[in-house]
Amino acid sequence: MGRRGYPAEFRRKVLDLVQAGRSVADVAHDLDISTETIYAWRRQDRIDQGLAPGRTSTEKTELAAANKRIAELETELAIHRRASELLGKVVPPKDGSRRSR
C-alpha cells in the first residue's frame, strides 16, 4: 500500500525509474526516501501484477473497509445490548395482556 503521504503517481514514477535500470539506492537517495520503502512498493507492485503471491492493493483496501465496518457493527451491537440490559432493569416486562374493562 505505501505511506499515505506519497501519492500513487509518485510511487508509480519511482517504480518506473527503478524498472528503467536505475538502482534502488540511487533513486532513494535522489528522492530522499528509504530503500525499504521502494522495495516494499516494488513487492506490492509485483503482487498487483500477479507476478508474486499475496494480497493485491484492492484486496487490502476492501479488507480494511470490511474490518472497519465489522468494528462499527460490533460497537453498535454492544450499545444495543447495553441499552437492552438497562431497559430491562428499569421497565419490567409485561406478563401477558390485560383484559379490557
Phi and psi in radians as a Rosetta constraint file:
Dihedral C 1 N 2 CA 2 C 2 CIRCULARHARMONIC 1.701 0.35
Dihedral N 2 CA 2 C 2 N 3 CIRCULARHARMONIC 2.841 0.35
Dihedral C 2 N 3 CA 3 C 3 CIRCULARHARMONIC -1.172 0.35
Dihedral N 3 CA 3 C 3 N 4 CIRCULARHARMONIC 2.462 0.35
Dihedral C 3 N 4 CA 4 C 4 CIRCULARHARMONIC -1.145 0.35
Dihedral N 4 CA 4 C 4 N 5 CIRCULARHARMONIC -0.333 0.35
Dihedral C 4 N 5 CA 5 C 5 CIRCULARHARMONIC -1.309 0.35
Dihedral N 5 CA 5 C 5 N 6 CIRCULARHARMONIC -0.269 0.35
Dihedral C 5 N 6 CA 6 C 6 CIRCULARHARMONIC -1.824 0.35
Dihedral N 6 CA 6 C 6 N 7 CIRCULARHARMONIC 2.113 0.35
Dihedral C 6 N 7 CA 7 C 7 CIRCULARHARMONIC -1.166 0.35
Dihedral N 7 CA 7 C 7 N 8 CIRCULARHARMONIC 2.724 0.35
Dihedral C 7 N 8 CA 8 C 8 CIRCULARHARMONIC -1.033 0.35
Dihedral N 8 CA 8 C 8 N 9 CIRCULARHARMONIC -0.638 0.35
Dihedral C 8 N 9 CA 9 C 9 CIRCULARHARMONIC -1.105 0.35
Dihedral N 9 CA 9 C 9 N 10 CIRCULARHARMONIC -0.705 0.35
Dihedral C 9 N 10 CA 10 C 10 CIRCULARHARMONIC -1.116 0.35
Dihedral N 10 CA 10 C 10 N 11 CIRCULARHARMONIC -0.823 0.35
Dihedral C 10 N 11 CA 11 C 11 CIRCULARHARMONIC -1.022 0.35
Dihedral N 11 CA 11 C 11 N 12 CIRCULARHARMONIC -0.733 0.35
Dihedral C 11 N 12 CA 12 C 12 CIRCULARHARMONIC -1.097 0.35
Dihedral N 12 CA 12 C 12 N 13 CIRCULARHARMONIC -0.736 0.35
Dihedral C 12 N 13 CA 13 C 13 CIRCULARHARMONIC -1.146 0.35
Dihedral N 13 CA 13 C 13 N 14 CIRCULARHARMONIC -0.673 0.35
Dihedral C 13 N 14 CA 14 C 14 CIRCULARHARMONIC -1.083 0.35
Dihedral N 14 CA 14 C 14 N 15 CIRCULARHARMONIC -0.813 0.35
Dihedral C 14 N 15 CA 15 C 15 CIRCULARHARMONIC -1.125 0.35
Dihedral N 15 CA 15 C 15 N 16 CIRCULARHARMONIC -0.619 0.35
Dihedral C 15 N 16 CA 16 C 16 CIRCULARHARMONIC -1.124 0.35
Dihedral N 16 CA 16 C 16 N 17 CIRCULARHARMONIC -0.683 0.35
Dihedral C 16 N 17 CA 17 C 17 CIRCULARHARMONIC -1.096 0.35
Dihedral N 17 CA 17 C 17 N 18 CIRCULARHARMONIC -0.754 0.35
Dihedral C 17 N 18 CA 18 C 18 CIRCULARHARMONIC -1.164 0.35
Dihedral N 18 CA 18 C 18 N 19 CIRCULARHARMONIC -0.733 0.35
Dihedral C 18 N 19 CA 19 C 19 CIRCULARHARMONIC -1.159 0.35
Dihedral N 19 CA 19 C 19 N 20 CIRCULARHARMONIC -0.513 0.35
Dihedral C 19 N 20 CA 20 C 20 CIRCULARHARMONIC -1.296 0.35
Dihedral N 20 CA 20 C 20 N 21 CIRCULARHARMONIC -0.125 0.35
Dihedral C 20 N 21 CA 21 C 21 CIRCULARHARMONIC 2.090 0.35
Dihedral N 21 CA 21 C 21 N 22 CIRCULARHARMONIC -0.149 0.35
Dihedral C 21 N 22 CA 22 C 22 CIRCULARHARMONIC -1.277 0.35
Dihedral N 22 CA 22 C 22 N 23 CIRCULARHARMONIC 2.569 0.35
Dihedral C 22 N 23 CA 23 C 23 CIRCULARHARMONIC -1.311 0.35
Dihedral N 23 CA 23 C 23 N 24 CIRCULARHARMONIC 2.635 0.35
Dihedral C 23 N 24 CA 24 C 24 CIRCULARHARMONIC -1.048 0.35
Dihedral N 24 CA 24 C 24 N 25 CIRCULARHARMONIC -0.711 0.35
Dihedral C 24 N 25 CA 25 C 25 CIRCULARHARMONIC -1.087 0.35
Dihedral N 25 CA 25 C 25 N 26 CIRCULARHARMONIC -0.733 0.35
Dihedral C 25 N 26 CA 26 C 26 CIRCULARHARMONIC -1.135 0.35
Dihedral N 26 CA 26 C 26 N 27 CIRCULARHARMONIC -0.822 0.35
Dihedral C 26 N 27 CA 27 C 27 CIRCULARHARMONIC -1.087 0.35
Dihedral N 27 CA 27 C 27 N 28 CIRCULARHARMONIC -0.765 0.35
Dihedral C 27 N 28 CA 28 C 28 CIRCULARHARMONIC -1.077 0.35
Dihedral N 28 CA 28 C 28 N 29 CIRCULARHARMONIC -0.757 0.35
Dihedral C 28 N 29 CA 29 C 29 CIRCULARHARMONIC -1.137 0.35
Dihedral N 29 CA 29 C 29 N 30 CIRCULARHARMONIC -0.812 0.35
Dihedral C 29 N 30 CA 30 C 30 CIRCULARHARMONIC -1.114 0.35
Dihedral N 30 CA 30 C 30 N 31 CIRCULARHARMONIC -0.616 0.35
Dihedral C 30 N 31 CA 31 C 31 CIRCULARHARMONIC -1.754 0.35
Dihedral N 31 CA 31 C 31 N 32 CIRCULARHARMONIC 0.038 0.35
Dihedral C 31 N 32 CA 32 C 32 CIRCULARHARMONIC 0.986 0.35
Dihedral N 32 CA 32 C 32 N 33 CIRCULARHARMONIC 0.843 0.35
Dihedral C 32 N 33 CA 33 C 33 CIRCULARHARMONIC -2.247 0.35
Dihedral N 33 CA 33 C 33 N 34 CIRCULARHARMONIC 2.828 0.35
Dihedral C 33 N 34 CA 34 C 34 CIRCULARHARMONIC -1.383 0.35
Dihedral N 34 CA 34 C 34 N 35 CIRCULARHARMONIC 2.659 0.35
Dihedral C 34 N 35 CA 35 C 35 CIRCULARHARMONIC -1.131 0.35
Dihedral N 35 CA 35 C 35 N 36 CIRCULARHARMONIC -0.612 0.35
Dihedral C 35 N 36 CA 36 C 36 CIRCULARHARMONIC -1.056 0.35
Dihedral N 36 CA 36 C 36 N 37 CIRCULARHARMONIC -0.645 0.35
Dihedral C 36 N 37 CA 37 C 37 CIRCULARHARMONIC -1.106 0.35
Dihedral N 37 CA 37 C 37 N 38 CIRCULARHARMONIC -0.794 0.35
Dihedral C 37 N 38 CA 38 C 38 CIRCULARHARMONIC -1.129 0.35
Dihedral N 38 CA 38 C 38 N 39 CIRCULARHARMONIC -0.740 0.35
Dihedral C 38 N 39 CA 39 C 39 CIRCULARHARMONIC -1.081 0.35
Dihedral N 39 CA 39 C 39 N 40 CIRCULARHARMONIC -0.680 0.35
Dihedral C 39 N 40 CA 40 C 40 CIRCULARHARMONIC -1.145 0.35
Dihedral N 40 CA 40 C 40 N 41 CIRCULARHARMONIC -0.742 0.35
Dihedral C 40 N 41 CA 41 C 41 CIRCULARHARMONIC -1.093 0.35
Dihedral N 41 CA 41 C 41 N 42 CIRCULARHARMONIC -0.723 0.35
Dihedral C 41 N 42 CA 42 C 42 CIRCULARHARMONIC -1.149 0.35
Dihedral N 42 CA 42 C 42 N 43 CIRCULARHARMONIC -0.729 0.35
Dihedral C 42 N 43 CA 43 C 43 CIRCULARHARMONIC -1.075 0.35
Dihedral N 43 CA 43 C 43 N 44 CIRCULARHARMONIC -0.773 0.35
Dihedral C 43 N 44 CA 44 C 44 CIRCULARHARMONIC -1.166 0.35
Dihedral N 44 CA 44 C 44 N 45 CIRCULARHARMONIC -0.647 0.35
Dihedral C 44 N 45 CA 45 C 45 CIRCULARHARMONIC -1.103 0.35
Dihedral N 45 CA 45 C 45 N 46 CIRCULARHARMONIC -0.709 0.35
Dihedral C 45 N 46 CA 46 C 46 CIRCULARHARMONIC -1.130 0.35
Dihedral N 46 CA 46 C 46 N 47 CIRCULARHARMONIC -0.654 0.35
Dihedral C 46 N 47 CA 47 C 47 CIRCULARHARMONIC -1.141 0.35
Dihedral N 47 CA 47 C 47 N 48 CIRCULARHARMONIC -0.794 0.35
Dihedral C 47 N 48 CA 48 C 48 CIRCULARHARMONIC -1.074 0.35
Dihedral N 48 CA 48 C 48 N 49 CIRCULARHARMONIC -0.557 0.35
Dihedral C 48 N 49 CA 49 C 49 CIRCULARHARMONIC -1.458 0.35
Dihedral N 49 CA 49 C 49 N 50 CIRCULARHARMONIC -0.103 0.35
Dihedral C 49 N 50 CA 50 C 50 CIRCULARHARMONIC 1.454 0.35
Dihedral N 50 CA 50 C 50 N 51 CIRCULARHARMONIC 0.243 0.35
Dihedral C 50 N 51 CA 51 C 51 CIRCULARHARMONIC -1.565 0.35
Dihedral N 51 CA 51 C 51 N 52 CIRCULARHARMONIC -0.235 0.35
Dihedral C 51 N 52 CA 52 C 52 CIRCULARHARMONIC -2.465 0.35
Dihedral N 52 CA 52 C 52 N 53 CIRCULARHARMONIC 2.643 0.35
Dihedral C 52 N 53 CA 53 C 53 CIRCULARHARMONIC -1.301 0.35
Dihedral N 53 CA 53 C 53 N 54 CIRCULARHARMONIC 2.642 0.35
Dihedral C 53 N 54 CA 54 C 54 CIRCULARHARMONIC 2.489 0.35
Dihedral N 54 CA 54 C 54 N 55 CIRCULARHARMONIC 3.107 0.35
Dihedral C 54 N 55 CA 55 C 55 CIRCULARHARMONIC -1.432 0.35
Dihedral N 55 CA 55 C 55 N 56 CIRCULARHARMONIC 2.332 0.35
Dihedral C 55 N 56 CA 56 C 56 CIRCULARHARMONIC -1.293 0.35
Dihedral N 56 CA 56 C 56 N 57 CIRCULARHARMONIC 2.899 0.35
Dihedral C 56 N 57 CA 57 C 57 CIRCULARHARMONIC -1.034 0.35
Dihedral N 57 CA 57 C 57 N 58 CIRCULARHARMONIC -0.693 0.35
Dihedral C 57 N 58 CA 58 C 58 CIRCULARHARMONIC -1.107 0.35
Dihedral N 58 CA 58 C 58 N 59 CIRCULARHARMONIC -0.786 0.35
Dihedral C 58 N 59 CA 59 C 59 CIRCULARHARMONIC -1.093 0.35
Dihedral N 59 CA 59 C 59 N 60 CIRCULARHARMONIC -0.707 0.35
Dihedral C 59 N 60 CA 60 C 60 CIRCULARHARMONIC -1.110 0.35
Dihedral N 60 CA 60 C 60 N 61 CIRCULARHARMONIC -0.726 0.35
Dihedral C 60 N 61 CA 61 C 61 CIRCULARHARMONIC -1.125 0.35
Dihedral N 61 CA 61 C 61 N 62 CIRCULARHARMONIC -0.788 0.35
Dihedral C 61 N 62 CA 62 C 62 CIRCULARHARMONIC -1.118 0.35
Dihedral N 62 CA 62 C 62 N 63 CIRCULARHARMONIC -0.712 0.35
Dihedral C 62 N 63 CA 63 C 63 CIRCULARHARMONIC -1.127 0.35
Dihedral N 63 CA 63 C 63 N 64 CIRCULARHARMONIC -0.729 0.35
Dihedral C 63 N 64 CA 64 C 64 CIRCULARHARMONIC -1.108 0.35
Dihedral N 64 CA 64 C 64 N 65 CIRCULARHARMONIC -0.724 0.35
Dihedral C 64 N 65 CA 65 C 65 CIRCULARHARMONIC -1.142 0.35
Dihedral N 65 CA 65 C 65 N 66 CIRCULARHARMONIC -0.715 0.35
Dihedral C 65 N 66 CA 66 C 66 CIRCULARHARMONIC -1.131 0.35
Dihedral N 66 CA 66 C 66 N 67 CIRCULARHARMONIC -0.745 0.35
Dihedral C 66 N 67 CA 67 C 67 CIRCULARHARMONIC -1.121 0.35
Dihedral N 67 CA 67 C 67 N 68 CIRCULARHARMONIC -0.663 0.35
Dihedral C 67 N 68 CA 68 C 68 CIRCULARHARMONIC -1.130 0.35
Dihedral N 68 CA 68 C 68 N 69 CIRCULARHARMONIC -0.752 0.35
Dihedral C 68 N 69 CA 69 C 69 CIRCULARHARMONIC -1.140 0.35
Dihedral N 69 CA 69 C 69 N 70 CIRCULARHARMONIC -0.699 0.35
Dihedral C 69 N 70 CA 70 C 70 CIRCULARHARMONIC -1.061 0.35
Dihedral N 70 CA 70 C 70 N 71 CIRCULARHARMONIC -0.768 0.35
Dihedral C 70 N 71 CA 71 C 71 CIRCULARHARMONIC -1.080 0.35
Dihedral N 71 CA 71 C 71 N 72 CIRCULARHARMONIC -0.716 0.35
Dihedral C 71 N 72 CA 72 C 72 CIRCULARHARMONIC -1.101 0.35
Dihedral N 72 CA 72 C 72 N 73 CIRCULARHARMONIC -0.763 0.35
Dihedral C 72 N 73 CA 73 C 73 CIRCULARHARMONIC -1.169 0.35
Dihedral N 73 CA 73 C 73 N 74 CIRCULARHARMONIC -0.659 0.35
Dihedral C 73 N 74 CA 74 C 74 CIRCULARHARMONIC -1.130 0.35
Dihedral N 74 CA 74 C 74 N 75 CIRCULARHARMONIC -0.682 0.35
Dihedral C 74 N 75 CA 75 C 75 CIRCULARHARMONIC -1.130 0.35
Dihedral N 75 CA 75 C 75 N 76 CIRCULARHARMONIC -0.788 0.35
Dihedral C 75 N 76 CA 76 C 76 CIRCULARHARMONIC -1.062 0.35
Dihedral N 76 CA 76 C 76 N 77 CIRCULARHARMONIC -0.741 0.35
Dihedral C 76 N 77 CA 77 C 77 CIRCULARHARMONIC -1.113 0.35
Dihedral N 77 CA 77 C 77 N 78 CIRCULARHARMONIC -0.714 0.35
Dihedral C 77 N 78 CA 78 C 78 CIRCULARHARMONIC -1.096 0.35
Dihedral N 78 CA 78 C 78 N 79 CIRCULARHARMONIC -0.681 0.35
Dihedral C 78 N 79 CA 79 C 79 CIRCULARHARMONIC -1.123 0.35
Dihedral N 79 CA 79 C 79 N 80 CIRCULARHARMONIC -0.774 0.35
Dihedral C 79 N 80 CA 80 C 80 CIRCULARHARMONIC -1.127 0.35
Dihedral N 80 CA 80 C 80 N 81 CIRCULARHARMONIC -0.705 0.35
Dihedral C 80 N 81 CA 81 C 81 CIRCULARHARMONIC -1.112 0.35
Dihedral N 81 CA 81 C 81 N 82 CIRCULARHARMONIC -0.771 0.35
Dihedral C 81 N 82 CA 82 C 82 CIRCULARHARMONIC -1.127 0.35
Dihedral N 82 CA 82 C 82 N 83 CIRCULARHARMONIC -0.724 0.35
Dihedral C 82 N 83 CA 83 C 83 CIRCULARHARMONIC -1.102 0.35
Dihedral N 83 CA 83 C 83 N 84 CIRCULARHARMONIC -0.699 0.35
Dihedral C 83 N 84 CA 84 C 84 CIRCULARHARMONIC -1.110 0.35
Dihedral N 84 CA 84 C 84 N 85 CIRCULARHARMONIC -0.726 0.35
Dihedral C 84 N 85 CA 85 C 85 CIRCULARHARMONIC -1.069 0.35
Dihedral N 85 CA 85 C 85 N 86 CIRCULARHARMONIC -0.794 0.35
Dihedral C 85 N 86 CA 86 C 86 CIRCULARHARMONIC -1.162 0.35
Dihedral N 86 CA 86 C 86 N 87 CIRCULARHARMONIC -0.729 0.35
Dihedral C 86 N 87 CA 87 C 87 CIRCULARHARMONIC -1.188 0.35
Dihedral N 87 CA 87 C 87 N 88 CIRCULARHARMONIC -0.574 0.35
Dihedral C 87 N 88 CA 88 C 88 CIRCULARHARMONIC -1.133 0.35
Dihedral N 88 CA 88 C 88 N 89 CIRCULARHARMONIC -0.538 0.35
Dihedral C 88 N 89 CA 89 C 89 CIRCULARHARMONIC -1.406 0.35
Dihedral N 89 CA 89 C 89 N 90 CIRCULARHARMONIC -0.562 0.35
Dihedral C 89 N 90 CA 90 C 90 CIRCULARHARMONIC -1.483 0.35
Dihedral N 90 CA 90 C 90 N 91 CIRCULARHARMONIC -0.804 0.35
Dihedral C 90 N 91 CA 91 C 91 CIRCULARHARMONIC -1.980 0.35
Dihedral N 91 CA 91 C 91 N 92 CIRCULARHARMONIC 1.863 0.35
Dihedral C 91 N 92 CA 92 C 92 CIRCULARHARMONIC -1.175 0.35
Dihedral N 92 CA 92 C 92 N 93 CIRCULARHARMONIC 2.552 0.35
Dihedral C 92 N 93 CA 93 C 93 CIRCULARHARMONIC -1.173 0.35
Dihedral N 93 CA 93 C 93 N 94 CIRCULARHARMONIC 2.597 0.35
Dihedral C 93 N 94 CA 94 C 94 CIRCULARHARMONIC -1.353 0.35
Dihedral N 94 CA 94 C 94 N 95 CIRCULARHARMONIC 2.472 0.35
Dihedral C 94 N 95 CA 95 C 95 CIRCULARHARMONIC -1.699 0.35
Dihedral N 95 CA 95 C 95 N 96 CIRCULARHARMONIC 1.656 0.35
Dihedral C 95 N 96 CA 96 C 96 CIRCULARHARMONIC 1.230 0.35
Dihedral N 96 CA 96 C 96 N 97 CIRCULARHARMONIC -2.986 0.35
Dihedral C 96 N 97 CA 97 C 97 CIRCULARHARMONIC -1.817 0.35
Dihedral N 97 CA 97 C 97 N 98 CIRCULARHARMONIC 2.636 0.35
Dihedral C 97 N 98 CA 98 C 98 CIRCULARHARMONIC -1.541 0.35
Dihedral N 98 CA 98 C 98 N 99 CIRCULARHARMONIC 2.621 0.35
Dihedral C 98 N 99 CA 99 C 99 CIRCULARHARMONIC -1.369 0.35
Dihedral N 99 CA 99 C 99 N 100 CIRCULARHARMONIC 2.517 0.35
Dihedral C 99 N 100 CA 100 C 100 CIRCULARHARMONIC -1.318 0.35
Dihedral N 100 CA 100 C 100 N 101 CIRCULARHARMONIC 2.631 0.35
